[in-house]
Amino acid sequence: MILEPGAALALYTDGVVEVTDNDDTEFGVERLEKTLRESASRPAEETIRAVVRRTQDFSGTNIYGDDFTIVVVKRAAAGMP
């Protein structure tokens, strides 16, 4: 796979989308996609922080009951260093 200039790739374990709130509702793929889209213009590290922050806000805790791994790779836009 070749990332086009300005493109991003996010790899994550199921624990990211399976974080639950007090009602046992999962964070889910839709919320993850929304978070990734909203942080698309930010560096990869900030995107990861946004996902962690959103899942913690959603669940009300910073302790996860499952694995929680996310990797974000972004290719600079054309003309960027």
JOSUL-V671387 format. One record per residue. N is the residue number from 1. RES is the residue in one letter. SS is DSSP state (A for helix, B for strand, O for the rest). PHI is phi in degrees with one decimal (NA if undefined). Layout:
BEGIN
n res ss phi
N RES SS PHI
N RES SS PHI
END
This chain:
BEGIN
n res ss phi
1 M O NA
2 I O -115.6
3 L O -81.6
4 E O -71.4
5 P O -54.1
6 G O 87.2
7 A O -85.2
8 A B -136.2
9 L B -133.2
10 A B -119.6
11 L B -117.4
12 Y B -149.8
13 T O -87.7
14 D A -61.3
15 G A -62.6
16 V A -68.4
17 V A -84.9
18 E O -95.7
19 V O -60.1
20 T B -116.5
21 D O -93.3
22 N O -64.1
23 D O -95.5
24 D O 66.7
25 T O -83.5
26 E B -79.2
27 F O -56.7
28 G A 79.8
29 V A -67.6
30 E A -61.0
31 R A -66.8
32 L A -62.9
33 E A -59.3
34 K A -62.5
35 T A -63.0
36 L A -64.6
37 R A -63.4
38 E A -65.9
39 S O -108.2
40 A O -59.4
41 S O -87.8
42 R O -94.4
43 P O -61.0
44 A A -54.6
45 E A -60.2
46 E A -69.3
47 T A -63.9
48 I A -62.3
49 R A -59.9
50 A A -63.4
51 V A -64.3
52 V A -61.4
53 R A -61.0
54 R A -64.4
55 T A -68.4
56 Q A -68.6
57 D A -61.2
58 F A -64.8
59 S A -86.2
60 G O 79.1
61 T O -151.7
62 N O -111.8
63 I O -109.0
64 Y O -102.5
65 G O -88.4
66 D O -139.5
67 D O -59.3
68 F O -143.2
69 T O -133.4
70 I B -140.1
71 V B -124.7
72 V B -123.3
73 V B -120.1
74 K B -126.2
75 R O -99.1
76 A O -57.8
77 A O -65.8
78 A O -54.7
79 G O 86.5
80 M O -92.9
81 P O -70.9
END
